[in-house]
Amino acid sequence: MADVKQTKIDLNNLKAGGFIKERGKDLFTVRLRVPGGRMSVPRLKKIAEVADKFGGEFVHLSVRQSIELININFKDFDAVVEELGEATQKVASCGARVRVPVACGGCEYNPNGLVDTQKSALEVDEKLFGTPTGHHKFKVAFAGCPFDCPKSATNDIGFQGAVYPTLDKDACISCGLCAKSCVPGALVMGEDSKPVFSNDPCIWCGDCVKVCPTGAWSEAKRGYTVRIGGKWGRNPLVGTLFATFLPEDRVAEFIATVLEWYKEKAEGYGRVRLGDTIIREGAKALLDHLRGRFPEYTVAATIAPQVIATQVGISR
């Protein structure tokens, strides 16, 4: 009887490359790379065509804005990748590396949007996607405003668009629209019938600037607030505020700096997320590391490890 050679499939390597084993024999889910959750209509049509040809009766829209092709036989991997390539559609990745960033629509058509989250997501995907961490997955999310629809605060690094307002009292006509629109209560009308601003309640939504009919309210600063150390899963954490009004063009550099710290400090901890590493090392260690390169944007107060999952005790 002739010897029969069997090819052993390394499921971990396949998963790292975006091919995830399903329950069915020889069947896999193929996760597609969709940074920011946006794609062209022709590209979407091509994906549907490939799914219909090689997959099951449906596709899955993941919670991280990717499209997953279901019931793909491993023998069809090369054909699937080749046909998707005709529409420049790439396969995503899993494992201990930087994942595809998620984002809301940003400021192009959303009236609440303050920053171009789609541009940021594409830049991070281009420069950092797939970067090995050596420890665990690393997720990034962009929200265009403090509504935080993408739930950025539960990512390893979450960015939220923010505007810090400033008032020209001479241009103010005392209409009160800004105070009426300020849901957090950071604005009240004073005795002189001019708005009085309180910093602590302000969530930097920019609504006062948007509704002002005379331009008395304007932007003093615009950028991203940055929360670090969040995660979902069995033991969730909400990220803590580490930086404010970070310019959009320094986002990739900021993430790379955090990754640098994470790779070094998590050494010896095994399979551990960034938030847990911050708790073990102390938040001040990361804050000091960031201050070396971003002194004008990092928060002013030392963050105690016991409040890493909150914003309590952080001076803005």
N, C-alpha and C positions, 0 to 999 in steps of 0.2 A: 504494500500500500504506500502510495506516495505521501511524503510529508506535506501537511497543509500549513502554510505560514499564515498567522493571524496578525493583523495590524492592531496594535494597542493604541487606543485614542486617549490622549491626556485631556481629561475634561477640564482640569484647572486652566490649562493653557487656552483651550477653546473659549472658556468663559471670559478669560482676560481679554480675548479678542472680540468679544461681543456675541459669541455663539453659546447659548445657554441650554443645557440638557433638559429635555422635557420628560414626562412620565412614559410616553410611548417609545417603543423600541426604535432606535436610530433617528429619533425626531428631536429637533432643536428649535428654540426660539432665536431669531436673529434680530438683535437690537440695533437700530439705526441711529446715526449721529445727526441730531437736529438741534444745534446750538440756538438757544433763545426761543425754541419752539416755533420757528418760522421757516417756511419753505415756499418755493414758487409753485404755481398750479401745475405747470408741465412736469416738474419733479414729482409732485404728488401723484399725478396720473401714471408716471412710470413705476412708482412704488406699488400702486394698485395693480398694475399689469403683472409685475413680478410676483406679487402675493397671490394673484389669481392663478398664475402658471405653476408655481412651485409650492404654495402653502395650503392652508386650510380654508375654511369658509369665512374667516374673519381675520382682522389684524387687531392688535391691542395698542391703545394709546396709554403709555405709562404715565405715572404721576410726575415724572421728570421730563415731560414733553417729548419723549422719543416715540417713534413708531416701531412696534415689534411685529415681525413676521412670524406667524405661528405654524407649527407642524412642517418645518423644513427638514427634509431628509439630508443627512450629512453627505450623501453622495452628490447632492446638488449644490454644495457650498460654492464651488468654483463658478458654476453657471450663474448662481444668484449674485455673487459679488461682481462678476463681469457685466451682467445686464444692469445692475444698479449703477455701475460705473459710467454707463452711457448717459446717465442723468447727474453725474458727479455726486452721487449719493454714497456716503461712506458708512461703514459699520462702526458702531461705538465700541466701548470697552468697559470691562468691569475690573475688579481686583484693586490692589493697593496702588492706585494711581489717581491723577486728577481726572475727574469725570467731566462729561459734557455740561457746560454751565446752562442754567435755566434763567429765564427772564420774562418779564411782562412786556407789553407792547411799547413801553417807554413813552416818549414825548411826541412821537410823530403824529398820532391821531387821538391819543387818550388825553382828555382835558386836564386830568390830574397829574399827568407825567411831568417831571421836572428835569430829567436827564435822559440821555439816549442809551437806554439799557441794551437795546439790540446791538448797537455798535460795540458796547463793552463786552457783551457776551461773545460776539464774533472775534474780537481781538484776543480775549482770553482763550477761546477755543483754538485759535490759530497758534498762539505762542506757548500755551501750557498744557493743552489736552494730552493726556496719556503720560504726563511726567510721573515717573515712579516716586512714591513716597517712602517705600521701604517698610511701612507699618500698617496702613489701612487705607480705605477709600478716602477721597478728599473731594467734597462737594462745594460748589460755588453757585450763588444765586444773586440775581439783580432785580430790585424793585424800584420802579420809577418814582415812588413817593412813599410817605409813611403809612399808607394803607397796607403795604406789604403783601399784595396778593400772592406772590410766589413763595411766601413764608420764608423769606431769606434768613430770618433769625434762627431757623433750625438747620442751617447749613454750617459747614466748617468755617466758611467765610460768607457773610451776607452783606450785601451793599444796598442801601436805601437812598434814593434821591432826596436832597434836602436844600432848602433855601433859608438863609437867615435874613430877616427883614430889617430895614432901617427907614425912619420917618423924617421927611422934610416938613416940619410943622408949618412953615410959611405957605406951603402949597396945599396944606390940608384945609378942606372946606367944612369940616365937622359934620359930615353926612352920617357918620356912624356905621356905614356899611361894613367896614373892617371888623368892628367889634361884634356886630351881629353875625358875621360869618365865621367867627373864631370859636369853633366847637370846644377846643381845650380850655378856653377861658384865659388865654394869655393877653388878651386885649380888653380893656374897659374904657369907657369914656370918662375923662377926668373933669374936675370942676371948671376947667377952662374950655370945656366942650371939645377937647382934643383927646385922641386915643392915648392911653397909657399902656406901655408894653411891659410884661413880666416875663423874664427869660425862662424860669423853671417850668411853667406849664407848656411852653412852646414846643411843638413837635416838628417845627421847621417845614410845614406843609406849603407855605407860600400863598395861602388863600387870600391873605390881606393884600398882597401885591396884585393878585389877579382881579380882585373886585374894586380896587381903588379907581375911581373915575378920573382923578386928576394926575395920577402918577406920583402922589405924595409918598406912597409906600414904594420902595424899590429894593432890589437885592443888594445886600452888603456882601454876601458870600453864597456860592452855589457849589454843590458837589455831592459826594456820597458820605453818609454816616456808615461806619463799618463795625459790624458785630462779628466776633470770632468765638469759635468753640461750640457752636450749636450742633445738634444732631437729632435725628429721629430714631426710631427703633425701640428696643426693649427698655432702654434706660435713657430717655430723651433729655436733652439739655437745651436751654435757650441761650443763644450766644450773648456775650457781654460786649458793651460798647467800648471799643479801643481807639477809634479815630473818628473825627468829624470833618466834614467839608473837604474830603479828599478829592482832588481834581480827577476828572474822568481819564485824563491821559496818563495817570500814574497808577491805575488799577492793577495792571499786569505786574508792574514792579513791586507793588505792595504785596500781592499774593506770593510772588517769588520769594520775598523776604520772610514771610510767614512760613513758607515751605522749608526754607533754609533752617529756621529755628526748630521746626517740627522734626525734620530728619535727624538733627543732632540730638535734641533733648529726649526723643522717644526711644533712642537706642537702648536696648536692654530691657524695654518694657514689653516686648513682644507685639502682638496684634492689638494696637491701641489707637483710638481716635484722638484727634487734636485736642478736643475739649477735655478729655481725661488727662492728657499730657499736661495741659495748662493747670489743672487742679493739682497734679502731683508736683509739678515744678514751681508752682506759684505764678500767679498772673503777672506779678511785677517783673519776672524774668523775661516774659514776652514783651511786656510794655517797654522795658529798657532797651530791648533789641530793636524794636520799632522806632523808638525815639532817636536812635542813632542815625536813621535815614529819613525819618518823617517827623522831625521835632515840632513843626508848626501845625500838625494835624492830630497827633496822638493826644488822648485825654490827659488832663493835668494831675489827677489823683492816683495814688497807688491803689490797686484793686486787690482786696483781700481774697484769698483762695476760697473762703467759705461762701462768697457771694458771686462766684464766677458764673452761675447760671441766671443771674439777674442783673438789673442795672442799678441796684441799690448801692449807695455809697460812692457813686462815680461823680466827680465834679466835671461839669461841662464848661 
